[in-house]
Amino acid sequence: MHCAEPAPQRGWLALLCTSRLLQAMIVTAYSGVLPFMMADWHMTAAQAGSIQSAWHVGYMSSLFAVGLLADRYGPHRIFFAGSAISAMAALAFAVFARGHLSAMLLYGLAGLCAGASYTPGLQLLARNTEPAVRGRAMGLFIGSSSMGYALSLAVVAAFSHLQHWRLGLLVAAGCTVAGALLTLQALRRMRPPSAPVPGAVREGTWHALAATVRDKPAMAGNWAYAFHCWELMALWAWLPAYLVASSGTATSWQGAGIALAALAHLVSVFGSVAGGAASDRLGRARVMMIATVASLCMSFAFGWMWSWPLWLLAAAAAIYNLLAIADSSVYSTALADVVAPHRLGVAYSVRSVMGFGAGALSPWVFGLALDWGQTRFGLGSTHGWVAAWSSVGLGALLGPLMIARFSRLHRAHAAAAH
């Protein structure tokens, strides 16, 4: 980054985060209506989980593609154009989903179009912030996503009680349109795209991919992120249904469990911001390790909390969500720390395939484990949920080993550079 470049104008980060908040609302809209869709469309847990998995498969593909496109055409262009397409796909899902198959295809399509508001946003953050405060900025960006997830669940909870769950989907999709419009204002306040260096040879996509795969510190961080996503995506997909099922007849409002899941996402905003800021002071790997070990403990314990009073279970869910999200922004910041800016988009693309590939499988595996447990032990048994939540912890067990490897390789790389 050259000193002669103009500083971004005041308010760019607030606009970027607000845009991200609104565009993120479609991400959890389905998990909010999942228990109602299951009842209306007579779906099994595995079928319900497969719809969320379709989103993640599409999102993974989207993130890979937009990372490559952003390196070639610039994150500014991809961020704006992709956000507009994403909003149209979200509206299509809200309007036209009519059963398991159509919902799986349309939500997968929405995921396929949704990556433009994430990966290029990370690149724009890296370009417009200095390393000393980058973790905090990334934390605000990821925290904005969590705020959007919470707002989406709150909207769905309200409409499931007052009207019909589809109206909640339509409101969430409408918010993605507003978020897409805000991207233009955010981009106007940022630093302009980097001017090409005279005489520089553009690195080809395949060369950049090969360099990223050979980059040991980057790949160790990416593997840690993949195990993190296994846990986080299953949690986000199934937490509302878990709280709804646990509430049973204890509450007269069917949307109470979803509202409590929204509260858990709201609390996790603090985790994103605090985790990112802490990584600026304590180091990326240390914060990643603390958050990962703590959230793993919650994954193995959470299913056993099925019979707890709803208020206590909701408090535990908030803590779980906070711990699971606390290091999300740190993985993004750590990758920007170790990868050259000219191939950062490719590096994020590789990371996205790994992370959201794992995240695509985990909600489906959770559903399979839940179906197995409820068939074996009965619908009202704690053991079905124990088996399901244990699948979340088992899939993420190697995360701490990859974080330790990243820390070791990063230190060796930094020492060699000096």
Secondary structure, DSSP 8 states (H G I E B T S, - for coil): --TTS----TTHHHHHHHHHHHHTHHHHHHHHHHHHHHHHHT--HHHHHHHHHHHHHHHHHHHHHHHHHHHHH-HHHHHHHHHHHHHHHHHHHHHH--SHHHHHHHHHHHHHHGGGGTHHHHHHHHHHS-HHHHHHHHHHHHHHHHHHHHHHHHHHHHHHHHS-HHHHHHHHHHHHHHHHHHHHHHHHTS-------TT-----HHHHHHHHHH-HHHHHHHHHHHHHHHHHHHHHHHHHHHHHHHHTTS-S-TTHHHHHHHHHHHHHHHHHHHHHHHHHHH-HHHHHHHHHHHHHHHHHHHGGGTTS-HHHHHHHHHHHHHHHHTTHHHHHHHHHHHS-GGGHHHHHHHHHHHHHHHHHHHHHHHHHHHHHHHHHH-TT-HHHHHHHHHHHHHHTTTHHHHHHHHHHHHHHHHHHH-
